Amino acid sequence: MENKMKKLIALFATTAVASGSAMGAIALSGTASVSYDDNGAKASATKYDADLTITGTAGGTTLTASYDMEGGATAASHKLAPTAVDLTTTIGPVTVTADMFDEVSAVTATTTTGGQVLESVDTGVTVSIDAPVGDATIGLDNSGNVSVSGTWSGVTIAHTIQDGSDKTTGSASIAGMDISVTNDAGSSTWSIGTTVSGVALTLDSDNDITAVFGLAGNTMTVSHNSAVAYAAAKVGQADGGGANGYGKHKVSAVNAYSTVAISRALTSGATLAATYSSLDDSLTLKASVAF
């Protein structure tokens, strides 16, 4: 009996050490917020949001899982809802990334971007190789898409070769300006960011302008959002083939508007923000915390 007890104690100790070692490689982070919006002339509304991210690391392998914590409208739906699960491992010059969670792509029509109509499968595996050719990285995913990325002379370029819709992005910091250019299936967009007298300015190809200024922990952000033109819905296909892919909801026309947001870091660790929008003459108060 004594020998059996010793074996059980030894087994328990080994298990405890293994568990403690595993816990030491796990990091928790997240955000939580509550906001009140007077919605201008419409009825006011209160919104909640709480998210949790669990990151586990063992050697060259990392698993990151994100969860939505505030639950749904019914008691049965009050549980952790996964929003992303990603696994990355490195074997010499080869990096393998697996997207293990199928996000819901089909969303209701929004005022500015429409939204995808038909569902697509978002899970997949990508294998990347650090090739000794100008610091380039070559990748291949399970859909057959090939990507090449790297930095040359201070310019970062990424190019993805995919059926009918190649995508190229480039970014660089030149003379104090951060410049980014993207060409997606023949459609180009760009953005420029710089800082002048302590004010961070951003301008993009949609004529949206943002200015951020203030002291550490106390900032004011002034933004101008350009008008959005109406766009009709596009009929897609279940397999995502064809010119319209998975389809698009219509885009509603929106007038140009401006927002002013003032945020202040509190000694409690939370951040309090007030945002005014000229779109609907609304004021939103939001308290948030990151941990």
Residue pairs with C-beta under 8 A, 6 or more apart in sequence:
22 56
25 56
25 57
25 58
26 54
26 55
26 56
26 57
27 54
27 55
27 56
27 57
28 52
28 53
28 54
28 55
28 291
29 52
29 53
29 55
29 290
29 291
30 50
30 51
30 52
30 53
30 69
30 290
30 291
31 49
31 50
31 51
31 288
31 289
31 290
31 291
32 49
32 50
32 51
32 69
32 288
32 289
32 291
33 48
33 49
33 50
33 286
33 287
33 288
33 289
34 46
34 47
34 48
34 49
34 286
34 287
34 288
35 46
35 47
35 284
35 285
35 286
35 287
36 44
36 45
36 46
36 284
36 285
36 286
37 44
37 45
37 46
37 47
37 282
37 283
37 284
37 285
38 44
38 282
38 283
38 284
39 45
39 280
39 282
40 280
40 281
40 282
41 280
41 281
42 280
48 70
49 70
50 68
50 69
50 70
51 66
51 67
51 68
51 69
51 83
52 66
52 67
52 69
52 80
53 64
53 65
53 66
53 67
54 64
54 65
54 66
54 67
55 62
55 63
55 64
56 62
56 63
56 64
57 63
60 89
60 90
60 91
61 87
61 88
61 89
61 90
62 87
62 88
62 89
63 85
63 86
63 87
63 88
64 84
64 85
64 86
64 87
64 88
65 82
65 84
65 85
65 86
66 82
66 83
66 84
66 85
67 80
67 81
67 82
67 83
68 80
68 81
68 82
68 83
69 80
71 77
71 78
71 79
71 81
72 78
72 81
82 101
83 101
83 103
84 99
84 101
84 103
85 99
85 100
85 101
86 97
86 98
86 99
86 100
86 101
87 97
87 98
87 100
88 95
88 96
88 97
88 98
89 95
89 96
90 96
93 129
93 130
93 131
94 127
94 128
94 129
95 127
95 128
95 129
95 130
96 125
96 126
96 127
96 128
97 125
97 126
97 127
97 128
98 123
98 124
98 125
98 126
99 122
99 123
99 124
99 125
100 123
101 122
101 123
102 121
102 122
102 123
103 122
104 119
105 116
105 119
105 120
105 122
105 246
106 115
106 116
106 117
106 118
106 119
107 115
107 116
107 249
108 115
108 249
109 115
109 249
109 250
109 251
109 252
110 249
110 251
111 228
111 251
111 252
111 254
112 228
112 251
112 252
112 254
113 251
114 231
114 233
114 248
114 249
114 250
114 251
115 248
115 249
116 236
116 245
116 246
116 247
116 248
116 249
117 233
117 234
117 235
117 236
117 246
117 247
117 248
117 249
118 236
118 237
118 238
118 240
118 246
118 247
119 246
120 240
120 246
124 141
124 142
124 143
125 141
125 142
126 139
126 140
126 141
126 142
126 147
127 139
127 140
127 141
128 137
128 138
128 139
128 140
128 147
129 137
129 138
129 139
130 136
130 137
131 137
131 138
134 150
134 152
135 150
135 151
135 152
136 148
136 149
136 150
137 147
137 148
137 149
137 150
138 146
138 147
138 148
139 146
139 147
139 148
139 149
140 146
140 147
141 147
143 162
144 162
144 163
145 160
145 161
145 162
146 160
146 161
146 162
147 158
147 159
147 160
147 161
148 158
148 159
148 161
149 156
149 157
149 158
149 159
150 156
150 157
151 157
154 172
154 173
154 174
155 170
155 171
155 172
156 170
156 171
156 172
157 168
157 169
157 170
158 168
158 169
158 170
159 166
159 167
159 168
159 169
160 166
160 167
160 168
164 185
165 184
165 185
166 185
167 182
167 183
167 184
167 185
168 182
168 183
169 180
169 181
169 182
169 183
170 180
170 181
170 182
171 178
171 179
171 180
171 181
172 178
172 179
173 179
176 194
176 195
177 192
177 193
177 194
178 192
178 193
178 194
179 190
179 191
179 192
180 190
180 191
180 192
181 188
181 189
181 190
182 188
182 189
182 190
188 205
189 204
189 205
189 206
190 204
190 205
191 202
191 203
191 204
191 205
192 202
192 203
192 204
193 200
193 201
193 202
193 203
194 200
194 201
195 201
198 213
199 211
199 212
199 213
200 210
200 211
200 212
200 213
201 209
201 210
201 211
202 208
202 209
202 210
202 211
203 209
206 226
207 224
207 226
208 223
208 224
208 225
208 226
209 223
209 224
210 221
210 222
210 223
210 224
211 221
211 222
211 223
212 219
212 220
212 221
213 219
213 220
214 220
217 264
217 265
218 263
218 264
218 265
219 262
219 263
220 260
220 261
220 262
220 263
221 259
221 260
221 261
221 262
221 263
222 258
222 259
222 260
223 258
223 259
223 260
223 261
224 256
224 257
224 258
225 256
225 257
225 258
225 259
225 279
226 256
227 253
227 254
227 255
227 256
228 251
228 252
228 253
228 254
229 251
229 253
230 250
230 251
230 252
230 253
231 248
231 250
231 251
232 250
233 247
233 248
233 249
233 250
234 244
234 247
234 248
235 244
235 247
236 242
236 244
236 245
236 246
236 247
236 248
237 244
237 245
237 246
237 247
238 246
240 246
254 279
255 279
257 277
257 278
257 279
258 277
258 278
259 275
259 276
259 277
259 278
259 279
260 275
260 276
261 273
261 274
261 275
261 276
262 273
262 274
262 275
263 271
263 272
263 273
263 274
264 271
264 272
264 273
265 271
266 272
269 289
270 287
270 288
270 289
271 287
271 288
271 289
272 285
272 286
272 287
273 284
273 285
273 286
273 287
273 288
274 283
274 284
274 285
274 286
275 283
275 284
275 286
276 282
276 283
276 284
277 284
